[in-house]
Amino acid sequence: MKKLLLILLTLNFTVVSSQIYTTRTIEIEAGQMDKFIKSAGEKTQKFNNDENNFAYYTFEILSGENTGKIFRVQVGSSEMMDAGLDQAELDYWGKNVGPYIKSNSVGRTVMWSRANNASFVPESSSDNDLRMVIFYNYKDSGEQDFWRFRERQAKARAAMGDNQLDSAMNVMVCGSGCDGNWVAIFFSYDSFEAQRQINREGLPKLRDKYDELYGGGSYEQDVNKVDASLMPNGRRNIHMRLIREASSNSN
């Protein structure tokens, strides 16, 4: 685990956080979603609201091939990962939450770190529960073009001032469990309508700010370079919703 973290911290394209995000997709027994959410929430409140323990965030997948399943995120330091989970916590999950789970291995368990230089979170987005997640897989040769655009977009968002988008942008780098150079970008929105409004009114302002910072036409040129940097079928997106009652308290 320490070796993984060292690799992530020394990548040359951006700076990643020291926290490790472990994700898995969970299939729930038919008709048992409400009971799962209640039990997972009770477990999370009992064990996972202490800064010395893992935090957990629970999402319902709203689109894509895993629609209706749960996306569960564990957040902790490398030291926590080395120490592992408390046995009492594992036993509690198995006894009280496990009966409502049909499959705990839908897809791989994947480990991520946050790319700080490519992420931006305005204060106004803190209460947003809707997420659109875009997954990218870029070629080895496309690393520079991919990350140039991501870091420039974060700087352009930060420079928008009163025109700030009400949407967080958290860029996650896959460190383990992925085949290729996978990146997941989590955009937060208040609602689907709010997302449509941002796409309609906010993104043109973002493009203008980007071109102001980096030169006329830079946004379009850099987007085209990102498109060329991707592997075949190297982009897909899904929506999911944060289930606060089954998540740790902090955002």
C-alpha positions in Angstrom: 0.0 0.0 0.0 2.8 2.4 0.8 4.4 1.6 -2.5 1.1 2.4 -4.3 0.9 5.7 -2.5 4.5 6.6 -3.4 3.8 5.9 -7.1 0.7 8.1 -7.0 2.5 10.9 -5.3 5.4 11.0 -7.7 3.4 11.0 -11.0 4.5 14.0 -13.0 1.2 15.2 -14.4 -0.5 16.6 -11.2 -0.5 16.5 -7.4 -2.6 13.8 -5.8 -4.0 13.7 -2.3 -2.7 11.4 0.4 -6.2 10.0 1.0 -7.1 6.8 -0.7 -10.6 6.2 -2.0 -11.7 2.6 -2.4 -14.8 1.9 -4.4 -17.0 -1.1 -5.1 -20.4 -1.7 -6.7 -22.9 -3.6 -4.6 -26.0 -5.5 -6.0 -28.9 -5.5 -3.5 -31.4 -8.3 -3.1 -34.7 -7.6 -4.9 -37.0 -5.5 -2.7 -34.4 -5.0 0.0 -33.0 -1.5 -0.9 -34.7 0.3 1.9 -33.5 -2.2 4.5 -30.0 -2.1 3.1 -29.9 1.7 3.3 -31.3 1.7 6.9 -28.8 -0.9 8.1 -25.8 0.5 6.2 -26.7 3.9 7.7 -26.8 2.5 11.2 -23.5 0.8 10.7 -21.9 4.0 9.2 -23.2 6.2 12.1 -21.9 3.7 14.7 -18.4 3.2 13.2 -17.6 5.8 10.6 -18.0 9.3 12.0 -14.7 9.4 13.8 -11.7 11.1 12.1 -9.6 8.1 13.2 -11.6 5.7 11.2 -12.6 5.3 7.6 -15.4 7.5 6.2 -18.0 5.9 3.9 -20.2 7.5 1.2 -23.1 5.6 -0.3 -24.5 6.4 -3.8 -27.4 4.9 -5.8 -26.4 4.4 -9.5 -29.1 6.1 -11.7 -27.8 5.3 -15.2 -25.6 2.9 -17.1 -25.2 -0.8 -16.9 -25.3 -0.9 -13.1 -28.5 1.2 -12.7 -30.2 0.4 -9.4 -27.0 -0.8 -7.7 -25.1 0.8 -4.9 -21.7 2.6 -5.3 -19.9 2.6 -2.0 -16.8 4.7 -1.3 -14.4 4.2 1.5 -12.1 7.1 2.3 -9.0 6.9 4.5 -5.3 7.5 4.8 -2.6 5.1 3.8 -2.0 4.4 7.5 -5.6 3.3 7.9 -5.3 1.1 4.8 -2.2 -0.6 6.4 -4.1 -1.2 9.7 -7.2 -2.5 8.0 -10.8 -2.6 9.2 -11.7 -3.3 12.8 -13.0 -6.8 13.3 -16.1 -5.6 15.2 -17.0 -3.3 12.3 -16.6 -6.2 9.8 -18.7 -8.5 12.0 -21.4 -5.8 12.4 -21.6 -5.3 8.6 -21.8 -9.1 7.9 -24.5 -9.6 10.5 -26.7 -6.6 9.9 -26.1 -5.4 6.4 -24.9 -8.6 4.6 -28.3 -10.3 4.5 -29.6 -7.6 2.1 -26.7 -7.9 -0.4 -27.0 -10.2 -3.4 -23.5 -9.6 -4.8 -20.6 -7.7 -3.2 -18.3 -8.1 -6.2 -20.2 -6.4 -9.1 -17.1 -5.1 -10.9 -13.7 -4.7 -9.3 -12.7 -3.1 -6.1 -10.9 0.0 -7.3 -8.5 2.4 -5.5 -8.3 6.0 -6.4 -6.5 9.2 -5.3 -7.8 12.8 -5.9 -5.9 14.9 -8.4 -5.8 18.2 -6.5 -4.5 20.4 -9.3 -7.2 19.2 -11.6 -10.1 19.5 -9.1 -12.2 22.5 -8.0 -14.9 22.7 -5.4 -16.9 26.0 -5.0 -18.5 26.5 -1.6 -21.9 26.8 -3.2 -21.8 23.1 -4.3 -21.6 21.6 -0.8 -25.2 20.6 -0.6 -25.5 19.0 -4.1 -26.3 15.3 -4.0 -26.5 14.5 -7.8 -23.3 13.3 -9.4 -22.4 12.9 -13.1 -19.3 10.8 -13.3 -17.3 10.7 -16.5 -14.8 7.9 -16.8 -11.8 8.4 -19.2 -9.1 6.0 -20.3 -6.2 7.8 -22.1 -3.3 6.5 -24.1 0.2 6.5 -22.6 1.1 8.9 -25.3 -1.8 11.2 -24.5 -1.0 11.9 -20.9 0.3 15.4 -21.4 -2.6 16.5 -23.5 -5.2 15.0 -21.2 -3.8 16.6 -18.0 -3.1 19.9 -19.6 -6.8 20.4 -20.3 -7.9 19.1 -16.9 -5.6 21.4 -14.9 -6.3 24.4 -17.1 -10.1 23.8 -16.7 -9.7 23.8 -12.9 -7.8 27.1 -13.0 -10.4 28.6 -15.3 -13.2 27.5 -13.0 -11.4 29.1 -10.0 -11.0 32.4 -12.0 -14.7 32.7 -12.9 -15.6 34.8 -9.8 -19.2 35.9 -9.8 -19.9 33.6 -12.8 -18.9 30.5 -10.8 -20.6 27.2 -11.7 -22.6 25.7 -8.9 -20.9 22.3 -9.5 -17.9 20.7 -7.8 -15.4 18.9 -10.0 -13.4 16.2 -8.3 -10.9 14.4 -10.5 -9.9 10.9 -9.3 -6.9 8.9 -10.6 -7.0 5.1 -10.6 -4.1 3.6 -8.7 -5.2 -0.1 -8.5 -7.9 -2.3 -10.0 -8.0 -0.6 -13.4 -6.7 -1.8 -16.8 -5.1 1.3 -18.3 -4.9 5.0 -17.5 -8.4 5.5 -16.0 -9.6 8.8 -14.5 -13.0 9.4 -13.0 -14.4 13.0 -12.8 -17.2 13.6 -10.4 -19.4 16.6 -11.2 -22.0 17.6 -8.6 -25.3 19.2 -9.3 -28.4 20.2 -7.3 -30.7 18.4 -9.8 -30.9 17.3 -13.5 -32.5 20.6 -14.3 -29.6 22.4 -12.6 -27.1 20.4 -14.7 -29.0 21.3 -17.9 -28.9 25.0 -16.9 -25.1 24.9 -16.2 -24.5 23.2 -19.6 -26.7 25.8 -21.3 -25.6 29.0 -19.5 -22.4 28.2 -17.4 -20.2 26.3 -19.8 -20.1 29.1 -22.4 -18.8 31.4 -19.7 -16.2 28.7 -18.7 -15.0 28.5 -22.3 -14.7 32.3 -22.5 -12.6 32.4 -19.2 -10.5 29.5 -20.5 -9.7 31.3 -23.8 -9.1 34.5 -21.8 -6.4 32.8 -19.7 -4.8 30.6 -22.4 -5.5 32.4 -25.7 -8.4 32.6 -28.2 -9.5 29.1 -29.4 -7.5 27.3 -26.7 -10.5 25.6 -25.3 -11.6 24.0 -28.5 -8.0 23.1 -29.4 -7.4 21.4 -26.1 -10.7 19.6 -26.1 -9.7 18.1 -29.6 -6.4 17.0 -28.2 -8.1 15.3 -25.3 -10.4 13.5 -27.7 -7.3 12.3 -29.6 -5.6 11.2 -26.4 -8.3 8.7 -25.5 -8.3 4.9 -26.1 -11.1 3.5 -28.3 -14.3 3.6 -26.2 -12.2 5.6 -23.6 -15.1 7.7 -22.4 -18.4 6.9 -20.7 -20.6 8.6 -18.1 -23.2 7.7 -15.5 -25.3 9.5 -12.9 -25.6 8.6 -9.3 -27.2 10.1 -6.2 -25.6 10.5 -2.7 -27.6 8.7 0.0 -26.8 10.9 3.0 -28.6 8.7 5.5 -26.1 5.9 4.7 -23.0 8.1 4.5 -20.6 9.6 7.0 -21.5 13.0 8.2 -18.7 15.1 6.7 -18.8 16.0 3.0 
